[in-house]
Amino acid sequence: MEDDDGHGKLHLLHILFGLPLLLMMAHVCLDVLLRQVFGIILPGTLEIVSFHYMVIAVFLPLALVELWRKSVAVDIVYLMLPRRAQLVLIALVLATTAAVYLGLAWRTWGDAMGAMRRGDFLMGGRLEVPTWQSRFALPLGFGSAGLVALWQLWGVLSGRDRDSWTQQGANTSAEVE
């Protein structure tokens, strides 16, 4: 599934991470259809959508956001700096980003393990909806984003990927289509 620019695997991940949104849409549509046409209430829909689909859809794609450099950035001062200062600043930002993501992964892993041991659940009408499984989306999302930030930091420090981070290369290399 490779295309000309070598990003076929990334497109596959993009589709994979969009799957929870499609499942959520199908689940909610089925719930509305059953409720409106047949008067059947699908128990636990709100809880499953809120505690599974949405959590997975938000946290698992964090690594792609980092990889594609699509997080919020304010570059007003950065673009006026000389190239060397830009590289130092981006190295500091990537190191901080990696540390924060990996720290969040470590912390949320402990929370997820605790939720699993307790067997956390919510009551969705008359139905028990287990919620502990979706807790693992947080450490997986944070951890993978932290690893991407470390990989990007290595690229800047080793010289492999310096040009795409500086003012001269930022407009062309950062975009992944």
HELIX and SHEET records of a PDB file:
HELIX    1   1 GLY A    8  LEU A   33  1                                  26    
HELIX    2   2 LEU A   34  PHE A   38  3                                   5    
HELIX    3   3 THR A   45  ILE A   48  1                                   4    
HELIX    4   4 VAL A   49  TYR A   53  3                                   5    
HELIX    5   5 MET A   54  PHE A   59  1                                   6    
HELIX    6   6 LEU A   62  LEU A   67  1                                   6    
HELIX    7   7 TYR A   78  MET A   80  5                                   3    
HELIX    8   8 ARG A   83  ARG A  118  1                                  36    
HELIX    9   9 GLN A  133  PHE A  136  5                                   4    
HELIX   10  10 ALA A  137  SER A  158  1                                  22    
HELIX   11  11 ASP A  163  TRP A  165  5                                   3    
HELIX   12  12 GLN A  167  SER A  173  1                                   7    
SHEET    1   A 2 PHE A 121  GLY A 124  0                                        
SHEET    2   A 2 LEU A 127  PRO A 130 -1                                        
END                                                                             
